[in-house]
Amino acid sequence: MASDRMKNRQTFSVEEASSILGISRNLGYSLARKNEFPGCFRLGKKRFVVSKEAIGKLLQKSNNKEV
């Protein structure tokens, strides 16, 4: 059931995106604060979200480089 919700979402938390990309939560937040996390947007003063589309593009680029 949780995976169904993840499929329908357009954004992830920095923690979720970091896990998907295989980086630490701390690194994810550090990149987000420096505006270096692709597809990451700040909502308000503290909350960050990461575009599902941006995560997909990063993974696709990574897969293309490995081949």
Secondary structure, DSSP 8 states (H G I E B T S, - for coil): -HHHHHHH-SEEEHHHHHHHHT--HHHHHHHHHTT-STTEEEETTTEEEEEHHHHHHHHHHHHHHH-
